[in-house]
Amino acid sequence: MRRKLKLVKGKQPRTALVYGMRIFAAGEITEIEAARVSFSDGTSGRITMHLIEGTRAQIRRQLMQSVDAFFELLDQEPS
């Protein structure tokens, strides 16, 4: 059965999500600095790095909550 294409007015802009992840032993970290991003126009910016401590299950749960919160905030920004 063929599906009809649904036409949508306008087109959402394409985006890129930049993130990094690495597990360290608890108590091993003394400082976290913002990551640097270079843009195609020659400017640069910073990305705030976050720290979540706990068991793997606790870290996974908090990470998923943080990702959900990130997209909720993003969805609230004016287009």
VEXPA-586208 format. One record per residue: residue number from 0; residue in one letter; x, y, z of N, C-alpha, C in turn. Coordinates in Angstrom, 3 decimals, decimal comma, always signed. Layout:
<rs>
<sero=NUM; tike=A; nxx=X; nyy=Y; nzz=Z; caxx=X; cayy=Y; cazz=Z; cxx=X; cyy=Y; czz=Z>
...
</rs>
This chain:
<rs>
<sero=0; tike=M; nxx=+0,835; nyy=-1,174; nzz=+0,000; caxx=+0,000; cayy=+0,000; cazz=+0,000; cxx=+0,891; cyy=+1,252; czz=+0,000>
<sero=1; tike=R; nxx=+0,637; nyy=+2,124; nzz=-0,913; caxx=+1,413; cayy=+3,354; cazz=-1,022; cxx=+0,955; cyy=+4,376; czz=+0,000>
<sero=2; tike=R; nxx=+1,932; nyy=+5,086; nzz=+0,547; caxx=+1,609; cayy=+6,164; cazz=+1,483; cxx=+1,672; cyy=+7,494; czz=+0,762>
<sero=3; tike=K; nxx=+0,750; nyy=+8,366; nzz=+1,087; caxx=+0,789; cayy=+9,699; cazz=+0,519; cxx=+1,762; cyy=+10,553; czz=+1,324>
<sero=4; tike=L; nxx=+2,492; nyy=+11,409; nzz=+0,629; caxx=+3,398; cayy=+12,316; cazz=+1,314; cxx=+2,601; cyy=+13,444; czz=+1,947>
<sero=5; tike=K; nxx=+2,963; nyy=+13,778; nzz=+3,157; caxx=+2,305; cayy=+14,878; cazz=+3,855; cxx=+3,135; cyy=+16,138; czz=+3,641>
<sero=6; tike=L; nxx=+2,551; nyy=+17,137; nzz=+3,027; caxx=+3,248; cayy=+18,389; cazz=+2,784; cxx=+3,174; cyy=+19,265; czz=+4,026>
<sero=7; tike=V; nxx=+4,310; nyy=+19,795; nzz=+4,394; caxx=+4,387; cayy=+20,656; cazz=+5,573; cxx=+4,878; cyy=+22,015; czz=+5,130>
<sero=8; tike=K; nxx=+4,190; nyy=+23,060; nzz=+5,587; caxx=+4,608; cayy=+24,410; cazz=+5,235; cxx=+5,889; cyy=+24,732; czz=+5,987>
<sero=9; tike=G; nxx=+6,822; nyy=+25,336; nzz=+5,279; caxx=+8,094; cayy=+25,689; cazz=+5,893; cxx=+8,947; cyy=+24,448; czz=+6,112>
<sero=10; tike=K; nxx=+10,170; nyy=+24,684; nzz=+6,455; caxx=+11,084; cayy=+23,578; cazz=+6,686; cxx=+11,875; cyy=+23,890; czz=+7,941>
<sero=11; tike=Q; nxx=+11,952; nyy=+22,928; nzz=+8,829; caxx=+12,707; cayy=+23,156; cazz=+10,053; cxx=+14,192; cyy=+23,208; czz=+9,723>
<sero=12; tike=P; nxx=+14,915; nyy=+24,118; nzz=+10,379; caxx=+16,350; cayy=+24,205; cazz=+10,109; cxx=+17,077; cyy=+22,970; czz=+10,632>
<sero=13; tike=R; nxx=+18,110; nyy=+22,574; nzz=+9,925; caxx=+18,929; cayy=+21,454; cazz=+10,379; cxx=+19,852; cyy=+21,960; czz=+11,483>
<sero=14; tike=T; nxx=+20,069; nyy=+21,136; nzz=+12,473; caxx=+20,911; cayy=+21,518; cazz=+13,599; cxx=+21,944; cyy=+20,437; czz=+13,862>
<sero=15; tike=A; nxx=+22,904; nyy=+20,748; nzz=+14,718; caxx=+23,930; cayy=+19,774; cazz=+15,117; cxx=+24,030; cyy=+19,805; czz=+16,640>
<sero=16; tike=L; nxx=+23,972; nyy=+18,665; nzz=+17,267; caxx=+24,128; cayy=+18,556; cazz=+18,717; cxx=+25,561; cyy=+18,140; czz=+18,992>
<sero=17; tike=V; nxx=+26,270; nyy=+18,938; nzz=+19,798; caxx=+27,651; cayy=+18,639; cazz=+20,149; cxx=+27,672; cyy=+18,207; czz=+21,612>
<sero=18; tike=Y; nxx=+28,256; nyy=+17,051; nzz=+21,870; caxx=+28,349; cayy=+16,591; cazz=+23,253; cxx=+29,533; cyy=+15,656; czz=+23,395>
<sero=19; tike=G; nxx=+29,935; nyy=+15,441; nzz=+24,618; caxx=+31,023; cayy=+14,508; cazz=+24,897; cxx=+30,712; cyy=+13,755; czz=+26,175>
<sero=20; tike=M; nxx=+31,229; nyy=+12,548; nzz=+26,266; caxx=+30,969; cayy=+11,722; cazz=+27,436; cxx=+32,191; cyy=+10,885; czz=+27,752>
<sero=21; tike=R; nxx=+32,489; nyy=+10,784; nzz=+29,014; caxx=+33,569; cayy=+9,917; cazz=+29,459; cxx=+33,345; cyy=+9,606; czz=+30,930>
<sero=22; tike=I; nxx=+33,581; nyy=+8,372; nzz=+31,335; caxx=+33,420; cayy=+7,958; cazz=+32,733; cxx=+34,783; cyy=+8,011; czz=+33,417>
<sero=23; tike=F; nxx=+34,835; nyy=+8,636; nzz=+34,592; caxx=+36,032; cayy=+8,697; cazz=+35,419; cxx=+35,727; cyy=+8,080; czz=+36,778>
<sero=24; tike=A; nxx=+36,753; nyy=+7,691; nzz=+37,496; caxx=+36,567; cayy=+7,199; cazz=+38,860; cxx=+36,091; cyy=+8,354; czz=+39,739>
<sero=25; tike=A; nxx=+35,198; nyy=+8,060; nzz=+40,683; caxx=+34,673; cayy=+9,090; cazz=+41,582; cxx=+35,824; cyy=+9,745; czz=+42,347>
<sero=26; tike=G; nxx=+35,766; nyy=+11,058; nzz=+42,492; caxx=+36,781; cayy=+11,790; cazz=+43,224; cxx=+38,032; cyy=+12,100; czz=+42,421>
<sero=27; tike=E; nxx=+38,113; nyy=+11,661; nzz=+41,184; caxx=+39,287; cayy=+11,863; cazz=+40,343; cxx=+39,303; cyy=+13,245; czz=+39,689>
<sero=28; tike=I; nxx=+38,160; nyy=+13,865; nzz=+39,551; caxx=+38,047; cayy=+15,136; cazz=+38,837; cxx=+38,217; cyy=+16,306; czz=+39,806>
<sero=29; tike=T; nxx=+39,067; nyy=+17,249; nzz=+39,417; caxx=+39,262; cayy=+18,441; cazz=+40,243; cxx=+38,710; cyy=+19,695; czz=+39,581>
<sero=30; tike=E; nxx=+38,550; nyy=+19,680; nzz=+38,251; caxx=+38,068; cayy=+20,868; cazz=+37,550; cxx=+37,475; cyy=+20,471; czz=+36,202>
<sero=31; tike=I; nxx=+36,456; nyy=+21,206; nzz=+35,781; caxx=+35,858; cayy=+21,018; cazz=+34,461; cxx=+35,848; cyy=+22,374; czz=+33,790>
<sero=32; tike=E; nxx=+36,363; nyy=+22,453; nzz=+32,576; caxx=+36,381; cayy=+23,703; cazz=+31,831; cxx=+35,415; cyy=+23,612; czz=+30,657>
<sero=33; tike=A; nxx=+34,996; nyy=+24,752; nzz=+30,168; caxx=+34,102; cayy=+24,796; cazz=+29,016; cxx=+34,856; cyy=+24,379; czz=+27,758>
<sero=34; tike=A; nxx=+34,202; nyy=+23,639; nzz=+26,918; caxx=+34,798; cayy=+23,207; cazz=+25,645; cxx=+34,701; cyy=+24,334; czz=+24,629>
<sero=35; tike=R; nxx=+35,628; nyy=+24,398; nzz=+23,732; caxx=+35,650; cayy=+25,449; cazz=+22,707; cxx=+35,136; cyy=+24,890; czz=+21,380>
<sero=36; tike=V; nxx=+34,316; nyy=+25,683; nzz=+20,712; caxx=+33,754; cayy=+25,320; cazz=+19,409; cxx=+34,124; cyy=+26,418; czz=+18,413>
<sero=37; tike=S; nxx=+34,620; nyy=+26,029; nzz=+17,252; caxx=+34,909; cayy=+26,984; cazz=+16,183; cxx=+33,810; cyy=+26,893; czz=+15,135>
<sero=38; tike=F; nxx=+33,312; nyy=+28,049; nzz=+14,703; caxx=+32,224; cayy=+28,106; cazz=+13,730; cxx=+32,754; cyy=+28,396; czz=+12,331>
<sero=39; tike=S; nxx=+31,952; nyy=+28,083; nzz=+11,344; caxx=+32,359; cayy=+28,244; cazz=+9,947; cxx=+32,616; cyy=+29,707; czz=+9,579>
<sero=40; tike=D; nxx=+32,049; nyy=+30,654; nzz=+10,348; caxx=+32,282; cayy=+32,070; cazz=+10,050; cxx=+33,553; cyy=+32,604; czz=+10,707>
<sero=41; tike=G; nxx=+34,326; nyy=+31,730; nzz=+11,346; caxx=+35,589; cayy=+32,131; cazz=+11,962; cxx=+35,493; cyy=+32,490; czz=+13,434>
<sero=42; tike=T; nxx=+34,280; nyy=+32,639; nzz=+13,957; caxx=+34,121; cayy=+32,949; cazz=+15,376; cxx=+34,191; cyy=+31,657; czz=+16,184>
<sero=43; tike=S; nxx=+34,193; nyy=+31,809; nzz=+17,504; caxx=+34,211; cayy=+30,627; cazz=+18,354; cxx=+33,284; cyy=+30,841; czz=+19,544>
<sero=44; tike=G; nxx=+32,958; nyy=+29,766; nzz=+20,201; caxx=+32,096; cayy=+29,812; cazz=+21,369; cxx=+32,493; cyy=+28,718; czz=+22,339>
<sero=45; tike=R; nxx=+31,801; nyy=+28,652; nzz=+23,446; caxx=+32,096; cayy=+27,650; cazz=+24,457; cxx=+30,855; cyy=+26,841; czz=+24,784>
<sero=46; tike=I; nxx=+31,079; nyy=+25,600; nzz=+25,163; caxx=+30,014; cayy=+24,711; cazz=+25,596; cxx=+30,278; cyy=+24,359; czz=+27,045>
<sero=47; tike=T; nxx=+29,285; nyy=+24,528; nzz=+27,890; caxx=+29,434; cayy=+24,181; cazz=+29,293; cxx=+29,464; cyy=+22,675; czz=+29,448>
<sero=48; tike=M; nxx=+30,421; nyy=+22,195; nzz=+30,214; caxx=+30,528; cayy=+20,771; cazz=+30,494; cxx=+29,828; cyy=+20,502; czz=+31,832>
<sero=49; tike=H; nxx=+29,256; nyy=+19,340; nzz=+31,981; caxx=+28,520; cayy=+18,993; cazz=+33,193; cxx=+29,123; cyy=+17,758; czz=+33,837>
<sero=50; tike=L; nxx=+28,935; nyy=+17,639; nzz=+35,128; caxx=+29,436; cayy=+16,495; cazz=+35,880; cxx=+28,268; cyy=+15,816; czz=+36,587>
<sero=51; tike=I; nxx=+28,146; nyy=+14,518; nzz=+36,413; caxx=+27,146; cayy=+13,702; cazz=+37,106; cxx=+27,898; cyy=+12,590; czz=+37,818>
<sero=52; tike=E; nxx=+27,724; nyy=+12,475; nzz=+39,120; caxx=+28,395; cayy=+11,428; cazz=+39,886; cxx=+27,376; cyy=+10,443; czz=+40,430>
<sero=53; tike=G; nxx=+27,782; nyy=+9,202; nzz=+40,575; caxx=+26,908; cayy=+8,174; cazz=+41,128; cxx=+27,221; cyy=+6,823; czz=+40,520>
<sero=54; tike=T; nxx=+26,346; nyy=+5,866; nzz=+40,756; caxx=+26,493; cayy=+4,555; cazz=+40,133; cxx=+26,128; cyy=+4,687; czz=+38,661>
<sero=55; tike=R; nxx=+26,410; nyy=+3,657; nzz=+37,879; caxx=+26,039; cayy=+3,706; cazz=+36,455; cxx=+24,544; cyy=+3,949; czz=+36,282>
<sero=56; tike=A; nxx=+23,740; nyy=+3,275; nzz=+37,090; caxx=+22,280; cayy=+3,447; cazz=+36,990; cxx=+21,879; cyy=+4,879; czz=+37,339>
<sero=57; tike=Q; nxx=+22,475; nyy=+5,449; nzz=+38,387; caxx=+22,155; cayy=+6,825; cazz=+38,780; cxx=+22,594; cyy=+7,816; czz=+37,705>
<sero=58; tike=I; nxx=+23,783; nyy=+7,588; nzz=+37,154; caxx=+24,287; cayy=+8,476; cazz=+36,099; cxx=+23,390; cyy=+8,395; czz=+34,870>
<sero=59; tike=R; nxx=+23,024; nyy=+7,182; nzz=+34,487; caxx=+22,154; cayy=+7,004; cazz=+33,309; cxx=+20,815; cyy=+7,716; czz=+33,517>
<sero=60; tike=R; nxx=+20,211; nyy=+7,538; nzz=+34,693; caxx=+18,918; cayy=+8,157; cazz=+34,981; cxx=+19,029; cyy=+9,680; czz=+34,928>
<sero=61; tike=Q; nxx=+20,066; nyy=+10,242; nzz=+35,566; caxx=+20,240; cayy=+11,693; cazz=+35,574; cxx=+20,541; cyy=+12,233; czz=+34,176>
<sero=62; tike=L; nxx=+21,332; nyy=+11,487; nzz=+33,406; caxx=+21,638; cayy=+11,907; cazz=+32,038; cxx=+20,374; cyy=+11,969; czz=+31,191>
<sero=63; tike=M; nxx=+19,533; nyy=+10,956; nzz=+31,292; caxx=+18,282; cayy=+10,942; cazz=+30,515; cxx=+17,374; cyy=+12,100; czz=+30,933>
<sero=64; tike=Q; nxx=+17,321; nyy=+12,394; nzz=+32,225; caxx=+16,517; cayy=+13,531; cazz=+32,701; cxx=+17,082; cyy=+14,841; czz=+32,165>
<sero=65; tike=S; nxx=+18,417; nyy=+14,946; nzz=+32,147; caxx=+19,057; cayy=+16,162; cazz=+31,643; cxx=+18,811; cyy=+16,342; czz=+30,149>
<sero=66; tike=V; nxx=+18,879; nyy=+15,260; nzz=+29,388; caxx=+18,610; cayy=+15,335; cazz=+27,941; cxx=+17,163; cyy=+15,754; czz=+27,705>
<sero=67; tike=D; nxx=+16,234; nyy=+15,160; nzz=+28,444; caxx=+14,820; cayy=+15,540; cazz=+28,309; cxx=+14,624; cyy=+17,017; czz=+28,648>
<sero=68; tike=A; nxx=+15,247; nyy=+17,483; nzz=+29,721; caxx=+15,121; cayy=+18,892; cazz=+30,131; cxx=+15,717; cyy=+19,815; czz=+29,071>
<sero=69; tike=F; nxx=+16,849; nyy=+19,420; nzz=+28,483; caxx=+17,489; cayy=+20,213; cazz=+27,433; cxx=+16,525; cyy=+20,440; czz=+26,276>
<sero=70; tike=F; nxx=+15,878; nyy=+19,367; nzz=+25,809; caxx=+14,979; cayy=+19,504; cazz=+24,672; cxx=+13,682; cyy=+20,226; czz=+25,049>
<sero=71; tike=E; nxx=+13,246; nyy=+20,111; nzz=+26,284; caxx=+12,080; cayy=+20,884; cazz=+26,726; cxx=+12,395; cyy=+22,373; czz=+26,679>
<sero=72; tike=L; nxx=+13,578; nyy=+22,757; nzz=+27,158; caxx=+13,975; cayy=+24,169; cazz=+27,102; cxx=+14,135; cyy=+24,630; czz=+25,663>
<sero=73; tike=L; nxx=+14,716; nyy=+23,801; nzz=+24,834; caxx=+14,901; cayy=+24,131; cazz=+23,427; cxx=+13,562; cyy=+24,336; czz=+22,732>
<sero=74; tike=D; nxx=+12,577; nyy=+23,507; nzz=+23,067; caxx=+11,250; cayy=+23,622; cazz=+22,459; cxx=+10,527; cyy=+24,889; czz=+22,903>
<sero=75; tike=Q; nxx=+10,924; nyy=+25,462; nzz=+24,027; caxx=+10,274; cayy=+26,674; cazz=+24,529; cxx=+10,851; cyy=+27,950; czz=+23,907>
<sero=76; tike=E; nxx=+12,029; nyy=+27,840; nzz=+23,261; caxx=+12,636; cayy=+29,011; cazz=+22,639; cxx=+11,795; cyy=+29,445; czz=+21,447>
<sero=77; tike=P; nxx=+11,679; nyy=+30,769; nzz=+21,261; caxx=+10,925; cayy=+31,254; cazz=+20,102; cxx=+11,628; cyy=+30,863; czz=+18,808>
<sero=78; tike=S; nxx=+10,843; nyy=+30,528; nzz=+17,791; caxx=+11,418; cayy=+30,101; cazz=+16,497; cxx=+11,905; cyy=+31,255; czz=+15,683>
</rs>
